[in-house]
Amino acid sequence: MKSFKTRNTEFLITIESPGFKQTWHKEGNVWIQRTEGVDRTATAEQVLNHLLPLLVEGDHHSFRVRVEKKKEVVKQPPPSLRSRSD
C-alpha cells in the first residue's frame, strides 16, 4: 500500500450544482466552509455530514463533488478570529 504524505490543509473540496458552489478547506486546525463568498468555521464532523450523503448517493440532485490540491496555501486567521472590518 502506498504511503501518502499529504495533509488536509493541502486540499480544496468543492461541491457544485447549477447555480450553487460551496468550498471547504482546512486552515490550521479549523475547517472553513465558503458559500456565496461567506466564510464559516466548521468541525470535521460537519464537513463529513455535508460530503458523505453526496458521495454515497452519487449524482444526488445534480451535485458534483471535486477534491483538488490547493494551488497556493494562503495562511489567514479563521473567520471567528478575523476583525469585523475584513
PyMOL Python script that loads the backbone (N, CA, C, O; Angstrom):
from pymol import cmd

cmd.read_pdbstr("""\
ATOM      1  N   MET A   1       0.844  -1.190   0.000  1.00  0.00           N
ATOM      2  CA  MET A   1       0.000   0.000   0.000  1.00  0.00           C
ATOM      3  C   MET A   1       0.886   1.248   0.000  1.00  0.00           C
ATOM      4  O   MET A   1       1.836   1.355   0.776  1.00  0.00           O
ATOM      5  N   LYS A   2       0.560   2.169  -0.869  1.00  0.00           N
ATOM      6  CA  LYS A   2       1.342   3.399  -0.996  1.00  0.00           C
ATOM      7  C   LYS A   2       1.074   4.323   0.195  1.00  0.00           C
ATOM      8  O   LYS A   2      -0.069   4.494   0.618  1.00  0.00           O
ATOM      9  N   SER A   3       2.128   4.902   0.716  1.00  0.00           N
ATOM     10  CA  SER A   3       2.012   5.841   1.828  1.00  0.00           C
ATOM     11  C   SER A   3       1.858   7.257   1.288  1.00  0.00           C
ATOM     12  O   SER A   3       2.664   7.710   0.475  1.00  0.00           O
ATOM     13  N   PHE A   4       0.836   7.943   1.735  1.00  0.00           N
ATOM     14  CA  PHE A   4       0.605   9.322   1.318  1.00  0.00           C
ATOM     15  C   PHE A   4       1.150  10.269   2.371  1.00  0.00           C
ATOM     16  O   PHE A   4       0.903  10.091   3.564  1.00  0.00           O
ATOM     17  N   LYS A   5       1.888  11.267   1.932  1.00  0.00           N
ATOM     18  CA  LYS A   5       2.451  12.246   2.862  1.00  0.00           C
ATOM     19  C   LYS A   5       1.830  13.604   2.585  1.00  0.00           C
ATOM     20  O   LYS A   5       2.525  14.586   2.327  1.00  0.00           O
ATOM     21  N   THR A   6       0.522  13.636   2.642  1.00  0.00           N
ATOM     22  CA  THR A   6      -0.188  14.891   2.432  1.00  0.00           C
ATOM     23  C   THR A   6      -0.991  15.214   3.675  1.00  0.00           C
ATOM     24  O   THR A   6      -1.196  14.363   4.540  1.00  0.00           O
ATOM     25  N   ARG A   7      -1.437  16.442   3.750  1.00  0.00           N
ATOM     26  CA  ARG A   7      -2.218  16.905   4.899  1.00  0.00           C
ATOM     27  C   ARG A   7      -3.536  17.493   4.401  1.00  0.00           C
ATOM     28  O   ARG A   7      -3.633  17.956   3.264  1.00  0.00           O
ATOM     29  N   ASN A   8      -4.535  17.467   5.255  1.00  0.00           N
ATOM     30  CA  ASN A   8      -5.834  18.034   4.903  1.00  0.00           C
ATOM     31  C   ASN A   8      -5.730  19.490   4.473  1.00  0.00           C
ATOM     32  O   ASN A   8      -6.521  19.956   3.653  1.00  0.00           O
ATOM     33  N   THR A   9      -4.761  20.206   5.021  1.00  0.00           N
ATOM     34  CA  THR A   9      -4.602  21.624   4.701  1.00  0.00           C
ATOM     35  C   THR A   9      -4.160  21.866   3.263  1.00  0.00           C
ATOM     36  O   THR A   9      -4.152  23.009   2.805  1.00  0.00           O
ATOM     37  N   GLU A  10      -3.793  20.804   2.544  1.00  0.00           N
ATOM     38  CA  GLU A  10      -3.306  20.940   1.165  1.00  0.00           C
ATOM     39  C   GLU A  10      -4.408  20.804   0.118  1.00  0.00           C
ATOM     40  O   GLU A  10      -4.133  20.918  -1.076  1.00  0.00           O
ATOM     41  N   PHE A  11      -5.649  20.562   0.541  1.00  0.00           N
ATOM     42  CA  PHE A  11      -6.712  20.267  -0.406  1.00  0.00           C
ATOM     43  C   PHE A  11      -7.873  21.246  -0.337  1.00  0.00           C
ATOM     44  O   PHE A  11      -8.120  21.875   0.692  1.00  0.00           O
ATOM     45  N   LEU A  12      -8.568  21.359  -1.441  1.00  0.00           N
ATOM     46  CA  LEU A  12      -9.781  22.158  -1.548  1.00  0.00           C
ATOM     47  C   LEU A  12     -10.891  21.213  -1.996  1.00  0.00           C
ATOM     48  O   LEU A  12     -10.744  20.509  -2.995  1.00  0.00           O
ATOM     49  N   ILE A  13     -11.995  21.195  -1.264  1.00  0.00           N
ATOM     50  CA  ILE A  13     -13.155  20.374  -1.604  1.00  0.00           C
ATOM     51  C   ILE A  13     -14.215  21.313  -2.153  1.00  0.00           C
ATOM     52  O   ILE A  13     -14.540  22.321  -1.524  1.00  0.00           O
ATOM     53  N   THR A  14     -14.757  20.990  -3.320  1.00  0.00           N
ATOM     54  CA  THR A  14     -15.784  21.824  -3.941  1.00  0.00           C
ATOM     55  C   THR A  14     -17.037  20.993  -4.178  1.00  0.00           C
ATOM     56  O   THR A  14     -16.973  19.889  -4.718  1.00  0.00           O
ATOM     57  N   ILE A  15     -18.179  21.541  -3.768  1.00  0.00           N
ATOM     58  CA  ILE A  15     -19.482  20.944  -4.042  1.00  0.00           C
ATOM     59  C   ILE A  15     -20.195  21.917  -4.962  1.00  0.00           C
ATOM     60  O   ILE A  15     -20.352  23.091  -4.628  1.00  0.00           O
ATOM     61  N   GLU A  16     -20.636  21.426  -6.142  1.00  0.00           N
ATOM     62  CA  GLU A  16     -21.269  22.305  -7.125  1.00  0.00           C
ATOM     63  C   GLU A  16     -22.528  21.678  -7.697  1.00  0.00           C
ATOM     64  O   GLU A  16     -22.656  20.458  -7.798  1.00  0.00           O
ATOM     65  N   SER A  17     -23.432  22.533  -8.057  1.00  0.00           N
ATOM     66  CA  SER A  17     -24.587  22.178  -8.879  1.00  0.00           C
ATOM     67  C   SER A  17     -24.928  23.446  -9.656  1.00  0.00           C
ATOM     68  O   SER A  17     -24.367  24.504  -9.370  1.00  0.00           O
ATOM     69  N   PRO A  18     -25.826  23.366 -10.622  1.00  0.00           N
ATOM     70  CA  PRO A  18     -26.171  24.588 -11.352  1.00  0.00           C
ATOM     71  C   PRO A  18     -26.647  25.676 -10.385  1.00  0.00           C
ATOM     72  O   PRO A  18     -27.615  25.483  -9.650  1.00  0.00           O
ATOM     73  N   GLY A  19     -25.961  26.809 -10.394  1.00  0.00           N
ATOM     74  CA  GLY A  19     -26.338  27.938  -9.550  1.00  0.00           C
ATOM     75  C   GLY A  19     -25.884  27.844  -8.105  1.00  0.00           C
ATOM     76  O   GLY A  19     -26.287  28.673  -7.289  1.00  0.00           O
ATOM     77  N   PHE A  20     -25.052  26.854  -7.757  1.00  0.00           N
ATOM     78  CA  PHE A  20     -24.605  26.682  -6.370  1.00  0.00           C
ATOM     79  C   PHE A  20     -23.158  26.230  -6.357  1.00  0.00           C
ATOM     80  O   PHE A  20     -22.762  25.360  -7.133  1.00  0.00           O
ATOM     81  N   LYS A  21     -22.365  26.831  -5.465  1.00  0.00           N
ATOM     82  CA  LYS A  21     -20.980  26.400  -5.280  1.00  0.00           C
ATOM     83  C   LYS A  21     -20.604  26.598  -3.826  1.00  0.00           C
ATOM     84  O   LYS A  21     -20.840  27.658  -3.245  1.00  0.00           O
ATOM     85  N   GLN A  22     -20.020  25.570  -3.251  1.00  0.00           N
ATOM     86  CA  GLN A  22     -19.580  25.611  -1.860  1.00  0.00           C
ATOM     87  C   GLN A  22     -18.199  24.990  -1.808  1.00  0.00           C
ATOM     88  O   GLN A  22     -17.963  23.946  -2.417  1.00  0.00           O
ATOM     89  N   THR A  23     -17.280  25.622  -1.085  1.00  0.00           N
ATOM     90  CA  THR A  23     -15.943  25.058  -0.936  1.00  0.00           C
ATOM     91  C   THR A  23     -15.644  24.836   0.537  1.00  0.00           C
ATOM     92  O   THR A  23     -16.177  25.514   1.416  1.00  0.00           O
ATOM     93  N   TRP A  24     -14.775  23.869   0.775  1.00  0.00           N
ATOM     94  CA  TRP A  24     -14.300  23.534   2.113  1.00  0.00           C
ATOM     95  C   TRP A  24     -12.784  23.432   2.048  1.00  0.00           C
ATOM     96  O   TRP A  24     -12.236  22.827   1.126  1.00  0.00           O
ATOM     97  N   HIS A  25     -12.113  24.017   3.017  1.00  0.00           N
ATOM     98  CA  HIS A  25     -10.669  23.844   3.125  1.00  0.00           C
ATOM     99  C   HIS A  25     -10.278  23.972   4.583  1.00  0.00           C
ATOM    100  O   HIS A  25     -11.025  24.513   5.398  1.00  0.00           O
ATOM    101  N   LYS A  26      -9.118  23.475   4.894  1.00  0.00           N
ATOM    102  CA  LYS A  26      -8.658  23.499   6.281  1.00  0.00           C
ATOM    103  C   LYS A  26      -7.521  24.487   6.424  1.00  0.00           C
ATOM    104  O   LYS A  26      -6.570  24.484   5.642  1.00  0.00           O
ATOM    105  N   GLU A  27      -7.635  25.334   7.436  1.00  0.00           N
ATOM    106  CA  GLU A  27      -6.583  26.295   7.789  1.00  0.00           C
ATOM    107  C   GLU A  27      -6.167  25.985   9.215  1.00  0.00           C
ATOM    108  O   GLU A  27      -6.921  26.234  10.155  1.00  0.00           O
ATOM    109  N   GLY A  28      -4.983  25.451   9.375  1.00  0.00           N
ATOM    110  CA  GLY A  28      -4.542  25.060  10.713  1.00  0.00           C
ATOM    111  C   GLY A  28      -5.424  23.935  11.240  1.00  0.00           C
ATOM    112  O   GLY A  28      -5.513  22.874  10.622  1.00  0.00           O
ATOM    113  N   ASN A  29      -6.073  24.160  12.373  1.00  0.00           N
ATOM    114  CA  ASN A  29      -6.951  23.156  12.969  1.00  0.00           C
ATOM    115  C   ASN A  29      -8.425  23.405  12.675  1.00  0.00           C
ATOM    116  O   ASN A  29      -9.285  22.724  13.232  1.00  0.00           O
ATOM    117  N   VAL A  30      -8.728  24.362  11.817  1.00  0.00           N
ATOM    118  CA  VAL A  30     -10.115  24.771  11.579  1.00  0.00           C
ATOM    119  C   VAL A  30     -10.507  24.518  10.123  1.00  0.00           C
ATOM    120  O   VAL A  30      -9.760  24.864   9.208  1.00  0.00           O
ATOM    121  N   TRP A  31     -11.672  23.917   9.911  1.00  0.00           N
ATOM    122  CA  TRP A  31     -12.248  23.785   8.566  1.00  0.00           C
ATOM    123  C   TRP A  31     -13.028  25.049   8.255  1.00  0.00           C
ATOM    124  O   TRP A  31     -13.714  25.591   9.121  1.00  0.00           O
ATOM    125  N   ILE A  32     -12.924  25.518   7.020  1.00  0.00           N
ATOM    126  CA  ILE A  32     -13.624  26.714   6.571  1.00  0.00           C
ATOM    127  C   ILE A  32     -14.578  26.319   5.448  1.00  0.00           C
ATOM    128  O   ILE A  32     -14.182  25.691   4.466  1.00  0.00           O
ATOM    129  N   GLN A  33     -15.828  26.695   5.612  1.00  0.00           N
ATOM    130  CA  GLN A  33     -16.850  26.485   4.576  1.00  0.00           C
ATOM    131  C   GLN A  33     -17.102  27.844   3.932  1.00  0.00           C
ATOM    132  O   GLN A  33     -17.350  28.827   4.630  1.00  0.00           O
ATOM    133  N   ARG A  34     -17.040  27.902   2.599  1.00  0.00           N
ATOM    134  CA  ARG A  34     -17.327  29.148   1.893  1.00  0.00           C
ATOM    135  C   ARG A  34     -18.511  28.913   0.958  1.00  0.00           C
ATOM    136  O   ARG A  34     -18.467  28.058   0.074  1.00  0.00           O
ATOM    137  N   THR A  35     -19.556  29.683   1.173  1.00  0.00           N
ATOM    138  CA  THR A  35     -20.737  29.644   0.319  1.00  0.00           C
ATOM    139  C   THR A  35     -21.100  31.071  -0.033  1.00  0.00           C
ATOM    140  O   THR A  35     -21.295  31.903   0.853  1.00  0.00           O
ATOM    141  N   GLU A  36     -21.194  31.358  -1.321  1.00  0.00           N
ATOM    142  CA  GLU A  36     -21.550  32.698  -1.811  1.00  0.00           C
ATOM    143  C   GLU A  36     -20.676  33.778  -1.185  1.00  0.00           C
ATOM    144  O   GLU A  36     -21.168  34.844  -0.815  1.00  0.00           O
ATOM    145  N   GLY A  37     -19.382  33.503  -1.067  1.00  0.00           N
ATOM    146  CA  GLY A  37     -18.429  34.485  -0.557  1.00  0.00           C
ATOM    147  C   GLY A  37     -18.414  34.654   0.948  1.00  0.00           C
ATOM    148  O   GLY A  37     -17.668  35.490   1.458  1.00  0.00           O
ATOM    149  N   VAL A  38     -19.213  33.888   1.677  1.00  0.00           N
ATOM    150  CA  VAL A  38     -19.265  33.980   3.131  1.00  0.00           C
ATOM    151  C   VAL A  38     -18.525  32.789   3.730  1.00  0.00           C
ATOM    152  O   VAL A  38     -18.829  31.639   3.411  1.00  0.00           O
ATOM    153  N   ASP A  39     -17.550  33.067   4.601  1.00  0.00           N
ATOM    154  CA  ASP A  39     -16.785  32.019   5.270  1.00  0.00           C
ATOM    155  C   ASP A  39     -17.383  31.710   6.626  1.00  0.00           C
ATOM    156  O   ASP A  39     -17.788  32.605   7.368  1.00  0.00           O
ATOM    157  N   ARG A  40     -17.429  30.411   6.936  1.00  0.00           N
ATOM    158  CA  ARG A  40     -17.889  29.955   8.252  1.00  0.00           C
ATOM    159  C   ARG A  40     -16.945  28.870   8.729  1.00  0.00           C
ATOM    160  O   ARG A  40     -16.446  28.083   7.925  1.00  0.00           O
ATOM    161  N   THR A  41     -16.697  28.820  10.021  1.00  0.00           N
ATOM    162  CA  THR A  41     -15.890  27.727  10.551  1.00  0.00           C
ATOM    163  C   THR A  41     -16.766  26.490  10.683  1.00  0.00           C
ATOM    164  O   THR A  41     -17.983  26.589  10.837  1.00  0.00           O
ATOM    165  N   ALA A  42     -16.125  25.317  10.620  1.00  0.00           N
ATOM    166  CA  ALA A  42     -16.859  24.056  10.724  1.00  0.00           C
ATOM    167  C   ALA A  42     -15.975  23.010  11.386  1.00  0.00           C
ATOM    168  O   ALA A  42     -14.747  23.092  11.349  1.00  0.00           O
ATOM    169  N   THR A  43     -16.623  22.032  11.985  1.00  0.00           N
ATOM    170  CA  THR A  43     -15.893  20.902  12.551  1.00  0.00           C
ATOM    171  C   THR A  43     -15.695  19.851  11.460  1.00  0.00           C
ATOM    172  O   THR A  43     -16.347  19.904  10.416  1.00  0.00           O
ATOM    173  N   ALA A  44     -14.805  18.907  11.700  1.00  0.00           N
ATOM    174  CA  ALA A  44     -14.606  17.808  10.751  1.00  0.00           C
ATOM    175  C   ALA A  44     -15.901  17.021  10.585  1.00  0.00           C
ATOM    176  O   ALA A  44     -16.203  16.553   9.487  1.00  0.00           O
ATOM    177  N   GLU A  45     -16.664  16.870  11.659  1.00  0.00           N
ATOM    178  CA  GLU A  45     -17.939  16.153  11.579  1.00  0.00           C
ATOM    179  C   GLU A  45     -18.917  16.874  10.652  1.00  0.00           C
ATOM    180  O   GLU A  45     -19.636  16.222   9.895  1.00  0.00           O
ATOM    181  N   GLN A  46     -18.955  18.198  10.699  1.00  0.00           N
ATOM    182  CA  GLN A  46     -19.838  18.958   9.814  1.00  0.00           C
ATOM    183  C   GLN A  46     -19.424  18.799   8.352  1.00  0.00           C
ATOM    184  O   GLN A  46     -20.278  18.727   7.468  1.00  0.00           O
ATOM    185  N   VAL A  47     -18.119  18.744   8.098  1.00  0.00           N
ATOM    186  CA  VAL A  47     -17.639  18.531   6.729  1.00  0.00           C
ATOM    187  C   VAL A  47     -18.145  17.182   6.228  1.00  0.00           C
ATOM    188  O   VAL A  47     -18.684  17.089   5.125  1.00  0.00           O
ATOM    189  N   LEU A  48     -17.975  16.141   7.033  1.00  0.00           N
ATOM    190  CA  LEU A  48     -18.433  14.809   6.639  1.00  0.00           C
ATOM    191  C   LEU A  48     -19.949  14.755   6.475  1.00  0.00           C
ATOM    192  O   LEU A  48     -20.444  14.078   5.574  1.00  0.00           O
ATOM    193  N   ASN A  49     -20.688  15.449   7.325  1.00  0.00           N
ATOM    194  CA  ASN A  49     -22.154  15.466   7.217  1.00  0.00           C
ATOM    195  C   ASN A  49     -22.617  16.058   5.886  1.00  0.00           C
ATOM    196  O   ASN A  49     -23.669  15.676   5.374  1.00  0.00           O
ATOM    197  N   HIS A  50     -21.853  16.972   5.330  1.00  0.00           N
ATOM    198  CA  HIS A  50     -22.193  17.545   4.022  1.00  0.00           C
ATOM    199  C   HIS A  50     -21.742  16.648   2.872  1.00  0.00           C
ATOM    200  O   HIS A  50     -22.445  16.512   1.871  1.00  0.00           O
ATOM    201  N   LEU A  51     -20.570  16.037   3.022  1.00  0.00           N
ATOM    202  CA  LEU A  51     -19.990  15.265   1.923  1.00  0.00           C
ATOM    203  C   LEU A  51     -20.529  13.845   1.771  1.00  0.00           C
ATOM    204  O   LEU A  51     -20.826  13.415   0.656  1.00  0.00           O
ATOM    205  N   LEU A  52     -20.656  13.123   2.863  1.00  0.00           N
ATOM    206  CA  LEU A  52     -20.988  11.703   2.764  1.00  0.00           C
ATOM    207  C   LEU A  52     -22.298  11.406   2.042  1.00  0.00           C
ATOM    208  O   LEU A  52     -22.319  10.510   1.199  1.00  0.00           O
ATOM    209  N   PRO A  53     -23.392  12.113   2.331  1.00  0.00           N
ATOM    210  CA  PRO A  53     -24.623  11.811   1.576  1.00  0.00           C
ATOM    211  C   PRO A  53     -24.457  12.009   0.070  1.00  0.00           C
ATOM    212  O   PRO A  53     -25.012  11.242  -0.717  1.00  0.00           O
ATOM    213  N   LEU A  54     -23.707  13.019  -0.334  1.00  0.00           N
ATOM    214  CA  LEU A  54     -23.490  13.253  -1.766  1.00  0.00           C
ATOM    215  C   LEU A  54     -22.644  12.157  -2.392  1.00  0.00           C
ATOM    216  O   LEU A  54     -22.890  11.756  -3.530  1.00  0.00           O
ATOM    217  N   LEU A  55     -21.651  11.671  -1.660  1.00  0.00           N
ATOM    218  CA  LEU A  55     -20.782  10.628  -2.189  1.00  0.00           C
ATOM    219  C   LEU A  55     -21.486   9.275  -2.229  1.00  0.00           C
ATOM    220  O   LEU A  55     -21.286   8.506  -3.169  1.00  0.00           O
ATOM    221  N   VAL A  56     -22.298   8.979  -1.234  1.00  0.00           N
ATOM    222  CA  VAL A  56     -22.998   7.695  -1.171  1.00  0.00           C
ATOM    223  C   VAL A  56     -24.100   7.620  -2.214  1.00  0.00           C
ATOM    224  O   VAL A  56     -24.289   6.584  -2.852  1.00  0.00           O
ATOM    225  N   GLU A  57     -24.823   8.711  -2.387  1.00  0.00           N
ATOM    226  CA  GLU A  57     -25.968   8.704  -3.295  1.00  0.00           C
ATOM    227  C   GLU A  57     -25.594   9.060  -4.726  1.00  0.00           C
ATOM    228  O   GLU A  57     -26.460   9.146  -5.597  1.00  0.00           O
ATOM    229  N   GLY A  58     -24.314   9.266  -4.967  1.00  0.00           N
ATOM    230  CA  GLY A  58     -23.879   9.558  -6.330  1.00  0.00           C
ATOM    231  C   GLY A  58     -24.351  10.915  -6.808  1.00  0.00           C
ATOM    232  O   GLY A  58     -24.164  11.921  -6.124  1.00  0.00           O
ATOM    233  N   ASP A  59     -24.956  10.946  -7.967  1.00  0.00           N
ATOM    234  CA  ASP A  59     -25.385  12.200  -8.599  1.00  0.00           C
ATOM    235  C   ASP A  59     -26.684  12.694  -7.951  1.00  0.00           C
ATOM    236  O   ASP A  59     -27.725  12.771  -8.603  1.00  0.00           O
ATOM    237  N   HIS A  60     -26.607  13.018  -6.688  1.00  0.00           N
ATOM    238  CA  HIS A  60     -27.761  13.456  -5.909  1.00  0.00           C
ATOM    239  C   HIS A  60     -28.143  14.883  -6.297  1.00  0.00           C
ATOM    240  O   HIS A  60     -27.405  15.825  -6.010  1.00  0.00           O
ATOM    241  N   HIS A  61     -29.269  15.038  -6.936  1.00  0.00           N
ATOM    242  CA  HIS A  61     -29.778  16.360  -7.336  1.00  0.00           C
ATOM    243  C   HIS A  61     -28.758  17.164  -8.148  1.00  0.00           C
ATOM    244  O   HIS A  61     -28.652  18.379  -7.984  1.00  0.00           O
ATOM    245  N   SER A  62     -28.020  16.496  -9.008  1.00  0.00           N
ATOM    246  CA  SER A  62     -27.050  17.132  -9.913  1.00  0.00           C
ATOM    247  C   SER A  62     -25.872  17.787  -9.190  1.00  0.00           C
ATOM    248  O   SER A  62     -25.221  18.666  -9.754  1.00  0.00           O
ATOM    249  N   PHE A  63     -25.591  17.374  -7.958  1.00  0.00           N
ATOM    250  CA  PHE A  63     -24.423  17.900  -7.257  1.00  0.00           C
ATOM    251  C   PHE A  63     -23.184  17.156  -7.710  1.00  0.00           C
ATOM    252  O   PHE A  63     -23.229  15.960  -7.997  1.00  0.00           O
ATOM    253  N   ARG A  64     -22.078  17.879  -7.771  1.00  0.00           N
ATOM    254  CA  ARG A  64     -20.791  17.298  -8.139  1.00  0.00           C
ATOM    255  C   ARG A  64     -19.801  17.617  -7.033  1.00  0.00           C
ATOM    256  O   ARG A  64     -19.722  18.761  -6.586  1.00  0.00           O
ATOM    257  N   VAL A  65     -19.051  16.630  -6.587  1.00  0.00           N
ATOM    258  CA  VAL A  65     -18.034  16.824  -5.549  1.00  0.00           C
ATOM    259  C   VAL A  65     -16.665  16.655  -6.198  1.00  0.00           C
ATOM    260  O   VAL A  65     -16.416  15.680  -6.907  1.00  0.00           O
ATOM    261  N   ARG A  66     -15.778  17.621  -5.944  1.00  0.00           N
ATOM    262  CA  ARG A  66     -14.428  17.590  -6.523  1.00  0.00           C
ATOM    263  C   ARG A  66     -13.427  17.885  -5.410  1.00  0.00           C
ATOM    264  O   ARG A  66     -13.649  18.776  -4.591  1.00  0.00           O
ATOM    265  N   VAL A  67     -12.339  17.147  -5.382  1.00  0.00           N
ATOM    266  CA  VAL A  67     -11.255  17.387  -4.423  1.00  0.00           C
ATOM    267  C   VAL A  67      -9.992  17.615  -5.230  1.00  0.00           C
ATOM    268  O   VAL A  67      -9.646  16.811  -6.097  1.00  0.00           O
ATOM    269  N   GLU A  68      -9.304  18.708  -4.947  1.00  0.00           N
ATOM    270  CA  GLU A  68      -8.068  19.015  -5.675  1.00  0.00           C
ATOM    271  C   GLU A  68      -7.049  19.628  -4.737  1.00  0.00           C
ATOM    272  O   GLU A  68      -7.398  20.204  -3.707  1.00  0.00           O
ATOM    273  N   LYS A  69      -5.784  19.498  -5.107  1.00  0.00           N
ATOM    274  CA  LYS A  69      -4.730  20.133  -4.316  1.00  0.00           C
ATOM    275  C   LYS A  69      -4.823  21.642  -4.494  1.00  0.00           C
ATOM    276  O   LYS A  69      -5.055  22.143  -5.594  1.00  0.00           O
ATOM    277  N   LYS A  70      -4.640  22.347  -3.401  1.00  0.00           N
ATOM    278  CA  LYS A  70      -4.628  23.804  -3.475  1.00  0.00           C
ATOM    279  C   LYS A  70      -3.442  24.248  -4.321  1.00  0.00           C
ATOM    280  O   LYS A  70      -2.349  23.690  -4.226  1.00  0.00           O
ATOM    281  N   LYS A  71      -3.671  25.245  -5.133  1.00  0.00           N
ATOM    282  CA  LYS A  71      -2.588  25.788  -5.942  1.00  0.00           C
ATOM    283  C   LYS A  71      -1.627  26.586  -5.081  1.00  0.00           C
ATOM    284  O   LYS A  71      -0.417  26.584  -5.305  1.00  0.00           O
ATOM    285  N   GLU A  72      -2.187  27.265  -4.094  1.00  0.00           N
ATOM    286  CA  GLU A  72      -1.394  28.101  -3.199  1.00  0.00           C
ATOM    287  C   GLU A  72      -2.019  28.023  -1.821  1.00  0.00           C
ATOM    288  O   GLU A  72      -3.229  28.197  -1.676  1.00  0.00           O
ATOM    289  N   VAL A  73      -1.217  27.765  -0.821  1.00  0.00           N
ATOM    290  CA  VAL A  73      -1.718  27.719   0.543  1.00  0.00           C
ATOM    291  C   VAL A  73      -1.602  29.121   1.122  1.00  0.00           C
ATOM    292  O   VAL A  73      -0.503  29.655   1.275  1.00  0.00           O
ATOM    293  N   VAL A  74      -2.750  29.709   1.442  1.00  0.00           N
ATOM    294  CA  VAL A  74      -2.795  31.056   1.986  1.00  0.00           C
ATOM    295  C   VAL A  74      -3.093  30.962   3.472  1.00  0.00           C
ATOM    296  O   VAL A  74      -4.106  30.383   3.864  1.00  0.00           O
ATOM    297  N   LYS A  75      -2.239  31.514   4.288  1.00  0.00           N
ATOM    298  CA  LYS A  75      -2.437  31.493   5.732  1.00  0.00           C
ATOM    299  C   LYS A  75      -3.233  32.725   6.138  1.00  0.00           C
ATOM    300  O   LYS A  75      -2.763  33.854   6.001  1.00  0.00           O
ATOM    301  N   GLN A  76      -4.429  32.498   6.634  1.00  0.00           N
ATOM    302  CA  GLN A  76      -5.270  33.568   7.154  1.00  0.00           C
ATOM    303  C   GLN A  76      -5.865  33.079   8.457  1.00  0.00           C
ATOM    304  O   GLN A  76      -6.058  31.877   8.635  1.00  0.00           O
ATOM    305  N   PRO A  77      -6.158  33.988   9.368  1.00  0.00           N
ATOM    306  CA  PRO A  77      -6.820  33.534  10.586  1.00  0.00           C
ATOM    307  C   PRO A  77      -8.223  33.051  10.248  1.00  0.00           C
ATOM    308  O   PRO A  77      -8.835  33.555   9.306  1.00  0.00           O
ATOM    309  N   PRO A  78      -8.747  32.078  11.004  1.00  0.00           N
ATOM    310  CA  PRO A  78     -10.112  31.625  10.741  1.00  0.00           C
ATOM    311  C   PRO A  78     -11.096  32.767  10.896  1.00  0.00           C
ATOM    312  O   PRO A  78     -10.807  33.724  11.614  1.00  0.00           O
ATOM    313  N   PRO A  79     -12.267  32.699  10.237  1.00  0.00           N
ATOM    314  CA  PRO A  79     -13.238  33.787  10.290  1.00  0.00           C
ATOM    315  C   PRO A  79     -13.592  34.226  11.699  1.00  0.00           C
ATOM    316  O   PRO A  79     -13.817  35.414  11.935  1.00  0.00           O
ATOM    317  N   SER A  80     -13.646  33.296  12.636  1.00  0.00           N
ATOM    318  CA  SER A  80     -14.019  33.669  14.003  1.00  0.00           C
ATOM    319  C   SER A  80     -12.979  34.566  14.653  1.00  0.00           C
ATOM    320  O   SER A  80     -13.278  35.235  15.642  1.00  0.00           O
ATOM    321  N   LEU A  81     -11.756  34.594  14.117  1.00  0.00           N
ATOM    322  CA  LEU A  81     -10.699  35.416  14.683  1.00  0.00           C
ATOM    323  C   LEU A  81     -10.407  36.670  13.880  1.00  0.00           C
ATOM    324  O   LEU A  81      -9.608  37.507  14.301  1.00  0.00           O
ATOM    325  N   ARG A  82     -11.057  36.809  12.707  1.00  0.00           N
ATOM    326  CA  ARG A  82     -10.837  37.987  11.875  1.00  0.00           C
ATOM    327  C   ARG A  82     -11.633  39.157  12.415  1.00  0.00           C
ATOM    328  O   ARG A  82     -12.681  38.983  13.037  1.00  0.00           O
ATOM    329  N   SER A  83     -11.117  40.358  12.168  1.00  0.00           N
ATOM    330  CA  SER A  83     -11.835  41.549  12.628  1.00  0.00           C
ATOM    331  C   SER A  83     -13.067  41.761  11.755  1.00  0.00           C
ATOM    332  O   SER A  83     -13.104  41.290  10.619  1.00  0.00           O
ATOM    333  N   ARG A  84     -14.044  42.440  12.254  1.00  0.00           N
ATOM    334  CA  ARG A  84     -15.297  42.677  11.529  1.00  0.00           C
ATOM    335  C   ARG A  84     -15.083  43.530  10.288  1.00  0.00           C
ATOM    336  O   ARG A  84     -15.910  43.493   9.377  1.00  0.00           O
ATOM    337  N   SER A  85     -14.004  44.295  10.223  1.00  0.00           N
ATOM    338  CA  SER A  85     -13.766  45.178   9.070  1.00  0.00           C
ATOM    339  C   SER A  85     -13.184  44.433   7.880  1.00  0.00           C
ATOM    340  O   SER A  85     -13.117  44.991   6.785  1.00  0.00           O
ATOM    341  N   ASP A  86     -12.749  43.152   8.070  1.00  0.00           N
ATOM    342  CA  ASP A  86     -12.161  42.386   6.957  1.00  0.00           C
ATOM    343  C   ASP A  86     -13.159  42.002   5.928  1.00  0.00           C
ATOM    344  O   ASP A  86     -12.810  41.358   4.939  1.00  0.00           O
TER     345      ASP A  86
END
""", "prot")
cmd.dss("prot")
cmd.show_as("cartoon", "prot")
cmd.util.cbc("prot")
cmd.orient("prot")
